[in-house]
Amino acid sequence: MPPLSVELANAEDTARLGQDVGLSLRKGDLIALSGDLGAGKSTFARGLIRTIADDADYDVPSPTFTIVQSYPELRLPISHVDLYRLSTADEIDELGLDEALLDGIVLVEWPERADGFLPPVSLSITLQDHGSGRKAFIEGPPDVLARLERSLAIRSFLARSGLAHAERRYLLGDASARGYETLSTGSGTPLILMNSPYNPGGPILRDGKTYMQIAHLSQSVNAFVALDRLLASKGFNVPHINAEDLEHGFLVIENLGSDGILDKDGAPIFERYEAAVRLLAKLHQFIWPQDIPVGNGATHRLHHFDRDAMMIEVELLSDWYVPRMNGTVISPDLTSSYIAAWDKVFSQLSNAEQSLLLRDVHSPNILWQAHRSGIERVGLIDFQDAMLGPSAYDVASLIMDARVTIEPDMQDLLLAAYIEERRAGSTAFDETGFKKAFAIMAAQRNAKILGIFVRLDERDGKPFYLRHLPRIQTYLERVIDHPALAPVKDWCEKNGILAQRIKA
């Protein structure tokens, strides 16, 4: 990949380049920053470090005399190194840069004084005079340059959207390829940037399809845009889309705040959960289209939550959770009998009520809007994987929240509130059929999550999800006694699945 170049008209542009580079970095990256005295290296470094610190006034002293200035407390720990006063290059071995790269990043000024003693460089950035301003020349391995190009493309998108000078800050990344930032313009509530590149979906698993295709997970930002506009048209509170670049997967959306449905100690607030479950009851009274306009003549098709999608999700339990629990991969015969048990269970959903299934209705994706009333108090986000399927799924997702313990009494009250709301909306509501579908969907979802959280630990190096396992194990045990789940319960009991616990 050829080197990148960025024109910098003034110091503000140099600091913004620091933002853009900082938001592209990962643990283990080393940035070599070159340029004559007064070229803007300190301005760039402040922009980068303050971005990662999420503080525009964060103190960033020059490391000229200390040689290394460390910031271990940041989200991504940084070691800022200035080699200008280094006596000999072999002194670099005493600076602990290899150790710093294990947990964070290293930014090195005057790298030419290292004489080959630096660890491998991820990005080489040279600042040079260019007309009345400066120009940055950037080199690096293709994968690192690709990350930076993505970040620079965001800046270009913001400029086209009238937000060229917005202050970018990391907000979060989720379990997919998506990432989120806050955008501050100096007045009002910061906006949200959604960075959602097209996701090809990983390796082919079966029938020529990837896991994402079988499970009907969204692969582009079009899904979010389509669902956002559809839900808004029905009166539901979703983020307004301020700007979009569908081709590249960029959106600027309204910030619904940070007030959720948990209290300051992380416990569920009943009033807010009840409002959310009543919202679901209203959502399930609409008839939803399968094809939704996106814009420019494009449409997004809602898939059905079919047998293949349900099955590949519960197979996460047999593929990841059971081997972790038993210490060995399960046999093909046991896998076949597990799939057969779920087949018998899923066959009972043929007459289940179908509606829009948002898929991830739980505490991280619900924002409380105290200044609004009715269903508008419940702000919905992260619905791009929506499908058409059993309405009970989202109810199970909410009242068996994977990330917060909902006690049985509260679950019963929430389920009663949902049923009350449905009865008020239609005398044709089939409570018995709904409760059966609820048990099946609750078991399906919790089996899937048990597998996902083990996979996140073993495959992706994210062990903090394991702390949720005891709760999810309890949720599964709580619903598996329903007669509709007898085949799966029998399989679990025969293989000791319910008798053992994985410890975080």
C-alpha positions as a Python dict, from the first residue, in 0.01 Angstrom:
ca = {
    (1, 'M'): (0, 0, 0),
    (2, 'P'): (148, 342, -96),
    (3, 'P'): (222, 596, 178),
    (4, 'L'): (-57, 831, 287),
    (5, 'S'): (-28, 1208, 289),
    (6, 'V'): (-243, 1459, 476),
    (7, 'E'): (-229, 1835, 430),
    (8, 'L'): (-231, 2035, 755),
    (9, 'A'): (-320, 2401, 716),
    (10, 'N'): (-266, 2492, 1081),
    (11, 'A'): (-204, 2362, 1432),
    (12, 'E'): (-572, 2266, 1471),
    (13, 'D'): (-544, 2036, 1168),
    (14, 'T'): (-232, 1879, 1319),
    (15, 'A'): (-413, 1813, 1648),
    (16, 'R'): (-708, 1667, 1457),
    (17, 'L'): (-472, 1433, 1273),
    (18, 'G'): (-360, 1320, 1618),
    (19, 'Q'): (-726, 1245, 1696),
    (20, 'D'): (-772, 1051, 1374),
    (21, 'V'): (-455, 848, 1424),
    (22, 'G'): (-533, 786, 1791),
    (23, 'L'): (-875, 643, 1711),
    (24, 'S'): (-720, 394, 1468),
    (25, 'L'): (-468, 248, 1712),
    (26, 'R'): (-469, -87, 1888),
    (27, 'K'): (-270, -245, 2166),
    (28, 'G'): (81, -321, 2041),
    (29, 'D'): (110, -30, 1795),
    (30, 'L'): (428, 178, 1789),
    (31, 'I'): (417, 518, 1617),
    (32, 'A'): (741, 678, 1504),
    (33, 'L'): (694, 1056, 1477),
    (34, 'S'): (956, 1255, 1285),
    (35, 'G'): (998, 1620, 1193),
    (36, 'D'): (1226, 1917, 1248),
    (37, 'L'): (1203, 2135, 1557),
    (38, 'G'): (877, 2330, 1541),
    (39, 'A'): (722, 2092, 1286),
    (40, 'G'): (421, 2020, 1511),
    (41, 'K'): (521, 1693, 1678),
    (42, 'S'): (411, 1812, 2023),
    (43, 'T'): (79, 1938, 1885),
    (44, 'F'): (18, 1603, 1715),
    (45, 'A'): (112, 1411, 2031),
    (46, 'R'): (-123, 1619, 2249),
    (47, 'G'): (-407, 1562, 2004),
    (48, 'L'): (-348, 1187, 2007),
    (49, 'I'): (-305, 1148, 2383),
    (50, 'R'): (-597, 1376, 2474),
    (51, 'T'): (-821, 1181, 2239),
    (52, 'I'): (-739, 851, 2407),
    (53, 'A'): (-772, 1021, 2747),
    (54, 'D'): (-1112, 1160, 2642),
    (55, 'D'): (-1012, 1496, 2788),
    (56, 'A'): (-942, 1806, 2578),
    (57, 'D'): (-750, 1962, 2869),
    (58, 'Y'): (-552, 1652, 2969),
    (59, 'D'): (-200, 1749, 3078),
    (60, 'V'): (55, 1623, 2824),
    (61, 'P'): (402, 1739, 2932),
    (62, 'S'): (694, 1702, 2695),
    (63, 'P'): (908, 1394, 2768),
    (64, 'T'): (1224, 1571, 2641),
    (65, 'F'): (1396, 1556, 2981),
    (66, 'T'): (1234, 1243, 3125),
    (67, 'I'): (1267, 1060, 2788),
    (68, 'V'): (954, 853, 2869),
    (69, 'Q'): (622, 991, 2991),
    (70, 'S'): (375, 711, 3069),
    (71, 'Y'): (-3, 722, 3090),
    (72, 'P'): (-96, 378, 3230),
    (73, 'E'): (-441, 491, 3349),
    (74, 'L'): (-584, 554, 3002),
    (75, 'R'): (-825, 327, 2813),
    (76, 'L'): (-532, 240, 2590),
    (77, 'P'): (-215, 293, 2798),
    (78, 'I'): (43, 515, 2624),
    (79, 'S'): (417, 557, 2662),
    (80, 'H'): (526, 888, 2504),
    (81, 'V'): (896, 876, 2425),
    (82, 'D'): (1134, 1154, 2316),
    (83, 'L'): (1475, 1030, 2204),
    (84, 'Y'): (1624, 1374, 2137),
    (85, 'R'): (1847, 1366, 2449),
    (86, 'L'): (1935, 996, 2423),
    (87, 'S'): (2311, 944, 2466),
    (88, 'T'): (2342, 618, 2272),
    (89, 'A'): (2088, 409, 2082),
    (90, 'D'): (2149, 98, 2291),
    (91, 'E'): (1997, 280, 2590),
    (92, 'I'): (1658, 212, 2430),
    (93, 'D'): (1668, -140, 2574),
    (94, 'E'): (1639, 18, 2921),
    (95, 'L'): (1320, 209, 2838),
    (96, 'G'): (1086, -93, 2860),
    (97, 'L'): (917, -32, 2525),
    (98, 'D'): (855, -402, 2455),
    (99, 'E'): (674, -433, 2788),
    (100, 'A'): (472, -117, 2722),
    (101, 'L'): (353, -261, 2390),
    (102, 'L'): (208, -569, 2562),
    (103, 'D'): (-77, -364, 2711),
    (104, 'G'): (-78, -39, 2516),
    (105, 'I'): (88, 178, 2253),
    (106, 'V'): (416, 366, 2222),
    (107, 'L'): (459, 706, 2056),
    (108, 'V'): (823, 787, 1976),
    (109, 'E'): (953, 1131, 1878),
    (110, 'W'): (1295, 1158, 1709),
    (111, 'P'): (1293, 786, 1614),
    (112, 'E'): (1591, 838, 1381),
    (113, 'R'): (1812, 849, 1691),
    (114, 'A'): (1718, 489, 1769),
    (115, 'D'): (1952, 351, 1504),
    (116, 'G'): (1751, 30, 1459),
    (117, 'F'): (1697, -43, 1829),
    (118, 'L'): (1321, 25, 1828),
    (119, 'P'): (1064, -257, 1828),
    (120, 'P'): (877, -300, 1496),
    (121, 'V'): (712, 26, 1389),
    (122, 'S'): (339, 27, 1307),
    (123, 'L'): (321, 380, 1166),
    (124, 'S'): (600, 615, 1058),
    (125, 'I'): (471, 972, 1048),
    (126, 'T'): (685, 1256, 915),
    (127, 'L'): (573, 1620, 946),
    (128, 'Q'): (720, 1858, 686),
    (129, 'D'): (667, 2221, 587),
    (130, 'H'): (431, 2253, 292),
    (131, 'G'): (348, 2599, 161),
    (132, 'S'): (205, 2805, 445),
    (133, 'G'): (124, 2490, 641),
    (134, 'R'): (256, 2139, 676),
    (135, 'K'): (207, 1795, 532),
    (136, 'A'): (214, 1458, 707),
    (137, 'F'): (359, 1159, 524),
    (138, 'I'): (255, 827, 676),
    (139, 'E'): (391, 479, 608),
    (140, 'G'): (322, 141, 763),
    (141, 'P'): (212, -218, 704),
    (142, 'P'): (-103, -253, 489),
    (143, 'D'): (-328, -364, 777),
    (144, 'V'): (-230, -68, 997),
    (145, 'L'): (-260, 180, 709),
    (146, 'A'): (-604, 35, 631),
    (147, 'R'): (-716, 112, 986),
    (148, 'L'): (-587, 466, 956),
    (149, 'E'): (-744, 514, 614),
    (150, 'R'): (-1079, 418, 768),
    (151, 'S'): (-1031, 680, 1038),
    (152, 'L'): (-932, 945, 783),
    (153, 'A'): (-1237, 851, 575),
    (154, 'I'): (-1451, 927, 880),
    (155, 'R'): (-1295, 1273, 900),
    (156, 'S'): (-1374, 1330, 531),
    (157, 'F'): (-1733, 1216, 588),
    (158, 'L'): (-1765, 1458, 878),
    (159, 'A'): (-1633, 1741, 663),
    (160, 'R'): (-1894, 1664, 395),
    (161, 'S'): (-2158, 1665, 669),
    (162, 'G'): (-2062, 2006, 803),
    (163, 'L'): (-1872, 1863, 1099),
    (164, 'A'): (-1513, 1902, 982),
    (165, 'H'): (-1397, 2045, 1316),
    (166, 'A'): (-1585, 1803, 1542),
    (167, 'E'): (-1387, 1660, 1833),
    (168, 'R'): (-1387, 1281, 1798),
    (169, 'R'): (-1377, 1056, 2105),
    (170, 'Y'): (-1398, 679, 2142),
    (171, 'L'): (-1732, 565, 2282),
    (172, 'L'): (-1740, 189, 2248),
    (173, 'G'): (-1696, -111, 2025),
    (174, 'D'): (-1944, -398, 2028),
    (175, 'A'): (-1915, -768, 1959),
    (176, 'S'): (-1935, -708, 1585),
    (177, 'A'): (-1716, -500, 1353),
    (178, 'R'): (-1905, -183, 1448),
    (179, 'G'): (-1755, 99, 1650),
    (180, 'Y'): (-1899, 417, 1799),
    (181, 'E'): (-1760, 761, 1877),
    (182, 'T'): (-1894, 1081, 2027),
    (183, 'L'): (-1872, 1400, 1819),
    (184, 'S'): (-1849, 1729, 2008),
    (185, 'T'): (-1912, 2051, 1819),
    (186, 'G'): (-1874, 2292, 2110),
    (187, 'S'): (-2245, 2332, 2180),
    (188, 'G'): (-2526, 2100, 2273),
    (189, 'T'): (-2521, 1727, 2339),
    (190, 'P'): (-2248, 1542, 2147),
    (191, 'L'): (-2363, 1344, 1847),
    (192, 'I'): (-2284, 978, 1786),
    (193, 'L'): (-2079, 846, 1497),
    (194, 'M'): (-2156, 489, 1393),
    (195, 'N'): (-1869, 323, 1208),
    (196, 'S'): (-2019, 13, 1051),
    (197, 'P'): (-1808, -126, 764),
    (198, 'Y'): (-1952, -400, 548),
    (199, 'N'): (-1895, -731, 722),
    (200, 'P'): (-1843, -1023, 481),
    (201, 'G'): (-1926, -1264, 759),
    (202, 'G'): (-1622, -1484, 810),
    (203, 'P'): (-1562, -1836, 679),
    (204, 'I'): (-1818, -2055, 504),
    (205, 'L'): (-1975, -2296, 752),
    (206, 'R'): (-2242, -2487, 563),
    (207, 'D'): (-2450, -2473, 245),
    (208, 'G'): (-2218, -2204, 110),
    (209, 'K'): (-2311, -1961, 390),
    (210, 'T'): (-2126, -1792, 675),
    (211, 'Y'): (-2247, -1787, 1035),
    (212, 'M'): (-2376, -1432, 986),
    (213, 'Q'): (-2577, -1534, 682),
    (214, 'I'): (-2728, -1840, 849),
    (215, 'A'): (-2815, -1645, 1165),
    (216, 'H'): (-2937, -1350, 954),
    (217, 'L'): (-2709, -1094, 1119),
    (218, 'S'): (-2683, -758, 943),
    (219, 'Q'): (-2378, -712, 724),
    (220, 'S'): (-2415, -345, 633),
    (221, 'V'): (-2537, -19, 783),
    (222, 'N'): (-2843, -30, 554),
    (223, 'A'): (-3021, -249, 806),
    (224, 'F'): (-2991, 9, 1084),
    (225, 'V'): (-3109, 291, 857),
    (226, 'A'): (-3411, 95, 736),
    (227, 'L'): (-3518, -17, 1085),
    (228, 'D'): (-3455, 324, 1237),
    (229, 'R'): (-3689, 493, 991),
    (230, 'L'): (-3950, 219, 1013),
    (231, 'L'): (-3964, 230, 1393),
    (232, 'A'): (-3974, 611, 1394),
    (233, 'S'): (-4267, 605, 1153),
    (234, 'K'): (-4465, 403, 1410),
    (235, 'G'): (-4391, 644, 1695),
    (236, 'F'): (-4105, 458, 1863),
    (237, 'N'): (-3813, 655, 2005),
    (238, 'V'): (-3502, 580, 1801),
    (239, 'P'): (-3202, 803, 1717),
    (240, 'H'): (-3256, 1058, 1443),
    (241, 'I'): (-3009, 1013, 1156),
    (242, 'N'): (-2831, 1344, 1091),
    (243, 'A'): (-2596, 1233, 813),
    (244, 'E'): (-2520, 910, 628),
    (245, 'D'): (-2275, 747, 391),
    (246, 'L'): (-2428, 411, 317),
    (247, 'E'): (-2155, 305, 78),
    (248, 'H'): (-1883, 330, 342),
    (249, 'G'): (-2096, 251, 646),
    (250, 'F'): (-2087, 584, 830),
    (251, 'L'): (-2374, 747, 1017),
    (252, 'V'): (-2406, 1051, 1239),
    (253, 'I'): (-2698, 993, 1471),
    (254, 'E'): (-2874, 1157, 1762),
    (255, 'N'): (-2734, 1094, 2109),
    (256, 'L'): (-3010, 958, 2333),
    (257, 'G'): (-2796, 1009, 2642),
    (258, 'S'): (-2653, 765, 2892),
    (259, 'D'): (-2941, 717, 3137),
    (260, 'G'): (-3042, 354, 3111),
    (261, 'I'): (-3279, 122, 3294),
    (262, 'L'): (-3041, 27, 3578),
    (263, 'D'): (-2974, 220, 3897),
    (264, 'K'): (-2632, 350, 4005),
    (265, 'D'): (-2549, 10, 4154),
    (266, 'G'): (-2638, -176, 3834),
    (267, 'A'): (-2969, -314, 3964),
    (268, 'P'): (-3282, -315, 3745),
    (269, 'I'): (-3531, -30, 3791),
    (270, 'F'): (-3873, -194, 3777),
    (271, 'E'): (-4058, 112, 3641),
    (272, 'R'): (-3822, 131, 3343),
    (273, 'Y'): (-3827, -240, 3267),
    (274, 'E'): (-4205, -232, 3287),
    (275, 'A'): (-4220, 61, 3042),
    (276, 'A'): (-3992, -133, 2807),
    (277, 'V'): (-4198, -451, 2823),
    (278, 'R'): (-4518, -254, 2761),
    (279, 'L'): (-4346, -95, 2462),
    (280, 'L'): (-4284, -444, 2325),
    (281, 'A'): (-4651, -525, 2370),
    (282, 'K'): (-4743, -223, 2158),
    (283, 'L'): (-4477, -307, 1898),
    (284, 'H'): (-4620, -658, 1864),
    (285, 'Q'): (-4964, -521, 1774),
    (286, 'F'): (-4841, -377, 1444),
    (287, 'I'): (-4821, -562, 1114),
    (288, 'W'): (-4466, -517, 989),
    (289, 'P'): (-4353, -521, 624),
    (290, 'Q'): (-4079, -756, 510),
    (291, 'D'): (-3916, -514, 267),
    (292, 'I'): (-3818, -173, 407),
    (293, 'P'): (-3695, 124, 199),
    (294, 'V'): (-3343, 242, 275),
    (295, 'G'): (-3301, 523, 23),
    (296, 'N'): (-3184, 570, -335),
    (297, 'G'): (-3419, 295, -443),
    (298, 'A'): (-3258, 33, -216),
    (299, 'T'): (-3453, -184, 27),
    (300, 'H'): (-3366, -396, 326),
    (301, 'R'): (-3538, -734, 360),
    (302, 'L'): (-3628, -868, 701),
    (303, 'H'): (-3538, -1235, 725),
    (304, 'H'): (-3747, -1486, 917),
    (305, 'F'): (-3605, -1631, 1237),
    (306, 'D'): (-3616, -1978, 1083),
    (307, 'R'): (-3505, -2318, 1199),
    (308, 'D'): (-3153, -2281, 1059),
    (309, 'A'): (-3099, -1949, 1239),
    (310, 'M'): (-3231, -2083, 1568),
    (311, 'M'): (-3027, -2400, 1539),
    (312, 'I'): (-2690, -2247, 1455),
    (313, 'E'): (-2729, -2026, 1762),
    (314, 'V'): (-2802, -2309, 2006),
    (315, 'E'): (-2514, -2505, 1854),
    (316, 'L'): (-2288, -2248, 2020),
    (317, 'L'): (-2367, -2427, 2346),
    (318, 'S'): (-2258, -2767, 2214),
    (319, 'D'): (-1959, -2623, 2027),
    (320, 'W'): (-1818, -2400, 2304),
    (321, 'Y'): (-1996, -2423, 2639),
    (322, 'V'): (-2016, -2800, 2676),
    (323, 'P'): (-1650, -2861, 2580),
    (324, 'R'): (-1544, -2591, 2829),
    (325, 'M'): (-1751, -2755, 3100),
    (326, 'N'): (-1645, -3114, 3024),
    (327, 'G'): (-1288, -3041, 2918),
    (328, 'T'): (-1332, -3219, 2584),
    (329, 'V'): (-1512, -3183, 2253),
    (330, 'I'): (-1842, -3372, 2249),
    (331, 'S'): (-1884, -3667, 2016),
    (332, 'P'): (-2067, -3648, 1681),
    (333, 'D'): (-2339, -3876, 1821),
    (334, 'L'): (-2403, -3644, 2113),
    (335, 'T'): (-2408, -3346, 1879),
    (336, 'S'): (-2663, -3520, 1657),
    (337, 'S'): (-2887, -3604, 1950),
    (338, 'Y'): (-2860, -3245, 2076),
    (339, 'I'): (-2971, -3109, 1738),
    (340, 'A'): (-3252, -3364, 1721),
    (341, 'A'): (-3377, -3254, 2064),
    (342, 'W'): (-3391, -2890, 1957),
    (343, 'D'): (-3560, -2987, 1630),
    (344, 'K'): (-3846, -3135, 1829),
    (345, 'V'): (-3870, -2818, 2036),
    (346, 'F'): (-3856, -2577, 1742),
    (347, 'S'): (-4124, -2772, 1555),
    (348, 'Q'): (-4370, -2652, 1822),
    (349, 'L'): (-4329, -2291, 1709),
    (350, 'S'): (-4514, -2338, 1379),
    (351, 'N'): (-4824, -2161, 1515),
    (352, 'A'): (-4646, -1909, 1735),
    (353, 'E'): (-4738, -1544, 1688),
    (354, 'Q'): (-4493, -1370, 1455),
    (355, 'S'): (-4390, -1006, 1477),
    (356, 'L'): (-4091, -777, 1445),
    (357, 'L'): (-3810, -924, 1651),
    (358, 'L'): (-3552, -660, 1746),
    (359, 'R'): (-3319, -933, 1872),
    (360, 'D'): (-3114, -757, 2142),
    (361, 'V'): (-3366, -588, 2370),
    (362, 'H'): (-3178, -574, 2700),
    (363, 'S'): (-3027, -317, 2933),
    (364, 'P'): (-2727, -203, 2722),
    (365, 'N'): (-2959, -114, 2435),
    (366, 'I'): (-3233, 77, 2618),
    (367, 'L'): (-3191, 444, 2709),
    (368, 'W'): (-3434, 615, 2946),
    (369, 'Q'): (-3584, 945, 2829),
    (370, 'A'): (-3728, 1095, 3148),
    (371, 'H'): (-3831, 1417, 2972),
    (372, 'R'): (-4068, 1228, 2742),
    (373, 'S'): (-4391, 1041, 2807),
    (374, 'G'): (-4553, 712, 2714),
    (375, 'I'): (-4354, 474, 2498),
    (376, 'E'): (-4123, 761, 2399),
    (377, 'R'): (-3958, 732, 2742),
    (378, 'V'): (-3793, 416, 2611),
    (379, 'G'): (-3513, 491, 2366),
    (380, 'L'): (-3417, 197, 2144),
    (381, 'I'): (-3075, 141, 1988),
    (382, 'D'): (-2887, -152, 1831),
    (383, 'F'): (-3174, -304, 1633),
    (384, 'Q'): (-2998, -364, 1301),
    (385, 'D'): (-3024, -744, 1336),
    (386, 'A'): (-3405, -733, 1351),
    (387, 'M'): (-3603, -1016, 1192),
    (388, 'L'): (-3955, -1146, 1172),
    (389, 'G'): (-4009, -1418, 1431),
    (390, 'P'): (-4185, -1523, 1751),
    (391, 'S'): (-4287, -1210, 1941),
    (392, 'A'): (-4194, -1387, 2265),
    (393, 'Y'): (-3822, -1367, 2183),
    (394, 'D'): (-3772, -1001, 2269),
    (395, 'V'): (-3979, -1035, 2586),
    (396, 'A'): (-3753, -1321, 2697),
    (397, 'S'): (-3446, -1115, 2606),
    (398, 'L'): (-3562, -826, 2822),
    (399, 'I'): (-3688, -999, 3135),
    (400, 'M'): (-3400, -1249, 3135),
    (401, 'D'): (-3142, -977, 3083),
    (402, 'A'): (-2806, -1142, 3019),
    (403, 'R'): (-2613, -864, 3191),
    (404, 'V'): (-2822, -800, 3502),
    (405, 'T'): (-3002, -1032, 3740),
    (406, 'I'): (-3381, -1017, 3718),
    (407, 'E'): (-3524, -1211, 4011),
    (408, 'P'): (-3819, -1450, 3956),
    (409, 'D'): (-4075, -1223, 4125),
    (410, 'M'): (-3980, -932, 3902),
    (411, 'Q'): (-3984, -1156, 3595),
    (412, 'D'): (-4338, -1264, 3681),
    (413, 'L'): (-4453, -903, 3725),
    (414, 'L'): (-4298, -798, 3394),
    (415, 'L'): (-4450, -1090, 3209),
    (416, 'A'): (-4789, -1004, 3362),
    (417, 'A'): (-4750, -640, 3250),
    (418, 'Y'): (-4679, -753, 2895),
    (419, 'I'): (-4980, -984, 2891),
    (420, 'E'): (-5203, -712, 3037),
    (421, 'E'): (-5095, -471, 2764),
    (422, 'R'): (-5155, -731, 2492),
    (423, 'R'): (-5500, -814, 2625),
    (424, 'A'): (-5588, -445, 2628),
    (425, 'G'): (-5487, -421, 2263),
    (426, 'S'): (-5658, -735, 2134),
    (427, 'T'): (-5903, -992, 2265),
    (428, 'A'): (-5748, -1243, 2026),
    (429, 'F'): (-5420, -1261, 2216),
    (430, 'D'): (-5330, -1626, 2282),
    (431, 'E'): (-5175, -1622, 2629),
    (432, 'T'): (-5114, -1997, 2648),
    (433, 'G'): (-4945, -2005, 2308),
    (434, 'F'): (-4739, -1702, 2399),
    (435, 'K'): (-4613, -1855, 2726),
    (436, 'K'): (-4512, -2170, 2540),
    (437, 'A'): (-4319, -1968, 2281),
    (438, 'F'): (-4169, -1761, 2562),
    (439, 'A'): (-4024, -2069, 2732),
    (440, 'I'): (-3878, -2197, 2404),
    (441, 'M'): (-3732, -1862, 2304),
    (442, 'A'): (-3590, -1799, 2652),
    (443, 'A'): (-3417, -2138, 2647),
    (444, 'Q'): (-3291, -2084, 2293),
    (445, 'R'): (-3149, -1741, 2372),
    (446, 'N'): (-2981, -1842, 2696),
    (447, 'A'): (-2828, -2152, 2538),
    (448, 'K'): (-2688, -1931, 2263),
    (449, 'I'): (-2546, -1676, 2508),
    (450, 'L'): (-2376, -1943, 2719),
    (451, 'G'): (-2189, -2049, 2406),
    (452, 'I'): (-2116, -1695, 2287),
    (453, 'F'): (-1967, -1582, 2617),
    (454, 'V'): (-1735, -1884, 2633),
    (455, 'R'): (-1636, -1821, 2270),
    (456, 'L'): (-1562, -1456, 2348),
    (457, 'D'): (-1323, -1573, 2617),
    (458, 'E'): (-1150, -1854, 2429),
    (459, 'R'): (-1145, -1719, 2073),
    (460, 'D'): (-1146, -1342, 2122),
    (461, 'G'): (-957, -1301, 2449),
    (462, 'K'): (-1247, -1130, 2631),
    (463, 'P'): (-1275, -1312, 2966),
    (464, 'F'): (-1490, -1047, 3136),
    (465, 'Y'): (-1804, -1197, 2974),
    (466, 'L'): (-1758, -1510, 3185),
    (467, 'R'): (-1882, -1329, 3495),
    (468, 'H'): (-2233, -1345, 3349),
    (469, 'L'): (-2238, -1725, 3310),
    (470, 'P'): (-2389, -1813, 3653),
    (471, 'R'): (-2684, -1581, 3585),
    (472, 'I'): (-2746, -1723, 3237),
    (473, 'Q'): (-2715, -2080, 3366),
    (474, 'T'): (-2984, -1996, 3624),
    (475, 'Y'): (-3209, -1842, 3357),
    (476, 'L'): (-3186, -2158, 3146),
    (477, 'E'): (-3267, -2378, 3443),
    (478, 'R'): (-3564, -2155, 3526),
    (479, 'V'): (-3745, -2216, 3196),
    (480, 'I'): (-3635, -2564, 3096),
    (481, 'D'): (-3906, -2734, 3307),
    (482, 'H'): (-4174, -2619, 3061),
    (483, 'P'): (-4325, -2929, 2892),
    (484, 'A'): (-4239, -2791, 2547),
    (485, 'L'): (-3869, -2817, 2634),
    (486, 'A'): (-3878, -3179, 2751),
    (487, 'P'): (-3648, -3313, 2473),
    (488, 'V'): (-3377, -3055, 2547),
    (489, 'K'): (-3414, -3095, 2922),
    (490, 'D'): (-3376, -3472, 2886),
    (491, 'W'): (-3056, -3427, 2679),
    (492, 'C'): (-2912, -3180, 2930),
    (493, 'E'): (-2987, -3405, 3227),
    (494, 'K'): (-2838, -3712, 3061),
    (495, 'N'): (-2519, -3522, 2987),
    (496, 'G'): (-2490, -3338, 3317),
    (497, 'I'): (-2536, -2992, 3164),
    (498, 'L'): (-2767, -2867, 3438),
    (499, 'A'): (-2573, -3022, 3724),
    (500, 'Q'): (-2242, -2845, 3660),
    (501, 'R'): (-2134, -2483, 3656),
    (502, 'I'): (-1855, -2306, 3475),
    (503, 'K'): (-1678, -2064, 3702),
    (504, 'A'): (-1576, -1724, 3572),
}
